[in-house]
Protein backbone atom coordinates (compact mmCIF):
# COMPACT_ATOMS: atom_id res chain seq x y z
CA UNK A 1 0.00 0.00 0.00
CA UNK A 2 1.20 3.49 -0.81
CA UNK A 3 -0.25 6.86 0.21
CA UNK A 4 -0.41 9.18 -2.78
CA UNK A 5 -0.24 12.94 -2.68
CA UNK A 6 -3.18 13.66 -4.98
CA UNK A 7 -6.67 12.18 -5.08
CA UNK A 8 -6.44 11.62 -8.83
CA UNK A 9 -3.62 9.09 -8.28
CA UNK A 10 -5.45 6.79 -5.87
CA UNK A 11 -7.41 3.56 -6.10
CA UNK A 12 -9.19 4.11 -2.79
CA UNK A 13 -10.01 7.22 -0.77
CA UNK A 14 -9.64 6.44 2.95
CA UNK A 15 -11.03 8.07 6.06
CA UNK A 16 -9.94 6.93 9.52
CA UNK A 17 -12.99 6.52 11.77
CA UNK A 18 -13.12 6.97 15.53
CA UNK A 19 -14.90 3.71 16.37
CA UNK A 20 -14.34 0.17 15.12
CA UNK A 21 -18.06 -0.29 14.43
CA UNK A 22 -17.89 2.49 11.81
CA UNK A 23 -15.22 0.76 9.72
CA UNK A 24 -15.86 -0.98 6.39
CA UNK A 25 -13.91 -2.18 3.38
CA UNK A 26 -15.08 0.79 1.29
CA UNK A 27 -12.65 3.32 2.69
CA UNK A 28 -13.73 3.77 6.30
CA UNK A 29 -10.84 2.37 8.30
CA UNK A 30 -10.15 1.89 11.97
CA UNK A 31 -6.60 1.39 13.25
CA UNK A 32 -6.28 -1.27 15.94
CA UNK A 33 -3.68 -1.34 18.67
CA UNK A 34 -2.68 -4.99 18.28
CA UNK A 35 -2.08 -7.03 15.12
CA UNK A 36 -4.30 -9.84 16.44
CA UNK A 37 -7.29 -7.47 16.41
CA UNK A 38 -7.00 -6.72 12.70
CA UNK A 39 -9.21 -8.14 9.95
CA UNK A 40 -6.57 -7.22 7.39
CA UNK A 41 -2.87 -6.53 7.79
CA UNK A 42 -1.60 -3.67 5.66
CA UNK A 43 2.00 -3.03 4.71
CA UNK A 44 3.14 0.34 3.45
CA UNK A 45 5.89 0.52 0.84
CA UNK A 46 8.40 3.25 0.10
CA UNK A 47 7.70 3.57 -3.62
CA UNK A 48 4.43 3.84 -5.53
CA UNK A 49 5.60 1.24 -8.06
CA UNK A 50 5.82 -1.36 -5.25
CA UNK A 51 2.19 -0.95 -4.20
CA UNK A 52 -0.76 -3.13 -5.09
CA UNK A 53 -3.12 -0.47 -3.78
CA UNK A 54 -2.73 3.31 -3.72
CA UNK A 55 -4.72 5.27 -1.15
CA UNK A 56 -5.48 8.91 -0.55
CA UNK A 57 -6.44 10.14 2.92
CA UNK A 58 -9.59 12.31 2.90
CA UNK A 59 -10.89 14.80 5.47
CA UNK A 60 -14.50 13.61 5.66
CA UNK A 61 -16.10 10.18 5.85
CA UNK A 62 -18.50 11.06 3.02
CA UNK A 63 -15.51 11.39 0.66
CA UNK A 64 -14.26 7.83 1.27
CA UNK A 65 -14.71 5.15 -1.37
CA UNK A 66 -13.31 3.33 -4.34
CA UNK A 67 -12.05 5.14 -7.41
CA UNK A 68 -10.71 1.96 -9.03
CA UNK A 69 -13.23 -0.80 -8.33
CA UNK A 70 -11.00 -3.36 -10.07
CA UNK A 71 -8.82 -3.30 -6.94
CA UNK A 72 -11.65 -4.17 -4.52
CA UNK A 73 -10.57 -7.83 -4.45
CA UNK A 74 -7.47 -6.78 -2.51
CA UNK A 75 -9.56 -6.03 0.57
CA UNK A 76 -12.02 -8.93 0.41
CA UNK A 77 -12.64 -10.63 3.73
Secondary structure, 3 states (H helix, E strand, C coil): CEECCCHHHCCEEEEECCCHHHCCCCCEECCCCCHHHCCCCCCCCCCHHHCCCEEEECCCHHHCEECCHHHHHHHCC
